[in-house]
Every structure is written in structure tokens, then in C-alpha cells.
Amino acid sequence: MGNVKRLRFTKQKCIGCQLCGQVCSATHEGAFVPSKARVFIETYYDKGGDLKYKDSYCNLCGICFKNCPTGAISMDDKILVDHDVCIGCGTCAAKCPRKVVRLREEKSYICDTCNGDPMCVKVCPQGALIFE
């Protein structure tokens, strides 16, 4: 895989606007439905009123690819799921250490970094998401 570019998140820059999830779902699903996004930056306030973050996005570790029993997941400089081959068994989701593989309609969905030009990075107003 060589020098693969990956998404990176800097929580100190994030303002919790959720534009990343909005644009991700719009790009891939045709609707602004963050629950269907492939990148998740969850923000919430703790009891003390401080903004907290939980970031969930694919870091291209390859565990889903290595464990897919049908070979539906390919990996080069990005992860791709062939939905014609995917049987929706959930092995990839169960094995994913970051829990970023989503199962919907008996198919797996994983961030494909918008084919190397991630929209979430483009719309982040604070530069909290980068692709390097």
C-alpha cells in the first residue's frame, strides 16, 4: 500500500457543527442523514459543560478486508465494498477495531474517502479534518 493518505482529526479545532456527517451522507446517500454517514464526529457536552468528542472514521487498517469471507472488500489506497459480492454477514463490522463499518440493507458501508477527495475535509470550516 505504500504511502496511503488517511483522514486525520484534530479535536482542538472542531466546533461540533456536524457538517462532515451531513456532507458525507449527502454525497453517498443523496440525503442529509448523518446516521447514514461513513464518517462520524460525535460531539456532546459533559456535566461540566465542556465539549467532548468521539471520532469514528476508517483509518485503513485493513482488518475488514482481511476478514471478509467473500472477498467483497478491496483495499488499495482506499476501501471499497462490492455490494454485488457482499452478503451482509457482518464479519467486517464485528472485526473492525474502530467500529466504523456500518451494515444497512444487508450490505456493508465503509468510508471510501470519496475516491481520494474527501468531501468532509473540504467542508470542515475549522480544518479539524485533514487528508494526508
DAQUI-V573748 format. One record per residue. N is the residue number from 1. SS is DSSP state (~ for helix, > for strand, _ for the rest). PHI is phi in radians with two decimals (* if undefined). D_FIRST is the distance of its C-alpha to the first C-alpha in Angstrom with 1 decimal. Layout:
[[N:SS:PHI:D_FIRST] [N:SS:PHI:D_FIRST]]
This chain:
[[1:_:*:0.0] [2:_:1.09:3.8] [3:_:-1.51:6.5] [4:_:-1.58:6.3] [5:_:-1.38:10.0] [6:_:-2.33:11.9] [7:>:-1.22:15.6] [8:>:-2.33:17.9] [9:>:-2.15:21.6] [10:_:-2.00:24.5] [11:~:-1.10:27.5] [12:~:-1.13:30.0] [13:~:-1.64:29.5] [14:_:-1.28:29.7] [15:_:-1.87:33.1] [16:_:1.33:32.5] [17:_:-1.33:33.1] [18:_:1.21:30.7] [19:~:-1.08:29.9] [20:~:-1.05:26.1] [21:~:-1.21:27.0] [22:~:-1.10:29.6] [23:~:-1.24:27.5] [24:~:-1.09:24.7] [25:~:-1.17:27.2] [26:~:-1.14:29.0] [27:~:-1.15:25.9] [28:~:-1.62:24.7] [29:~:-1.97:28.1] [30:_:1.37:30.6] [31:_:-2.64:32.5] [32:_:-1.43:32.6] [33:_:-2.33:32.1] [34:~:-0.95:30.0] [35:~:-1.17:30.1] [36:~:-1.79:27.9] [37:_:-1.21:25.4] [38:_:-1.84:21.7] [39:_:-2.23:21.8] [40:>:-2.27:24.7] [41:>:-2.08:26.3] [42:>:-1.51:29.5] [43:>:-2.13:32.3] [44:>:-2.78:35.6] [45:>:-1.80:38.5] [46:_:-1.41:39.5] [47:_:-1.07:43.2] [48:_:-1.50:43.6] [49:_:1.53:42.4] [50:_:-1.51:39.1] [51:>:-1.28:36.2] [52:>:-2.06:33.4] [53:>:-2.34:29.9] [54:>:-2.35:27.5] [55:>:-1.74:24.1] [56:>:-2.39:22.1] [57:_:-2.73:18.8] [58:_:-1.21:15.4] [59:_:-1.89:13.1] [60:_:1.03:10.1] [61:_:-1.27:10.9] [62:_:1.53:10.4] [63:~:-1.13:14.0] [64:~:-1.09:15.4] [65:~:-1.05:13.0] [66:~:-1.20:13.9] [67:~:-1.82:17.5] [68:_:-1.20:18.3] [69:_:-1.26:21.2] [70:_:-1.85:21.2] [71:_:1.33:17.6] [72:_:-1.26:18.3] [73:>:-1.78:15.0] [74:>:-1.97:11.9] [75:>:-2.52:8.5] [76:_:-2.32:6.0] [77:_:-1.67:6.5] [78:_:-2.75:9.5] [79:>:-1.72:11.6] [80:>:-2.26:14.3] [81:>:-1.97:17.4] [82:_:-1.50:19.5] [83:_:-1.21:22.9] [84:_:-1.31:24.6] [85:_:-1.78:23.0] [86:_:-1.09:22.9] [87:_:-1.82:26.1] [88:_:1.21:26.1] [89:_:-1.24:26.4] [90:_:1.51:24.8] [91:~:-1.04:22.8] [92:~:-1.06:19.7] [93:~:-1.15:21.9] [94:~:-1.17:23.7] [95:~:-1.50:20.6] [96:_:-1.10:18.9] [97:_:-1.20:19.8] [98:_:-1.69:20.1] [99:_:0.99:22.2] [100:_:-1.88:20.6] [101:_:-1.43:20.5] [102:>:-1.88:23.8] [103:>:-1.88:25.9] [104:>:-2.47:28.3] [105:_:0.89:30.4] [106:_:1.05:28.8] [107:>:-2.45:25.3] [108:>:-1.62:22.2] [109:>:-2.26:21.1] [110:_:-2.40:18.0] [111:_:-1.00:17.0] [112:_:-1.88:15.0] [113:~:0.88:15.4] [114:~:0.85:17.8] [115:~:0.99:15.3] [116:~:1.57:14.1] [117:_:-2.41:17.8] [118:_:-1.07:18.8] [119:~:-1.13:22.6] [120:~:-1.05:23.0] [121:~:-1.19:22.0] [122:~:-1.09:24.4] [123:~:-1.63:27.3] [124:_:-1.13:27.2] [125:_:-1.23:30.4] [126:_:-1.88:29.8] [127:_:1.25:26.1] [128:_:-1.29:25.4] [129:>:-1.89:22.0] [130:>:-2.30:19.6] [131:>:-2.24:16.1] [132:_:-2.55:14.3]]
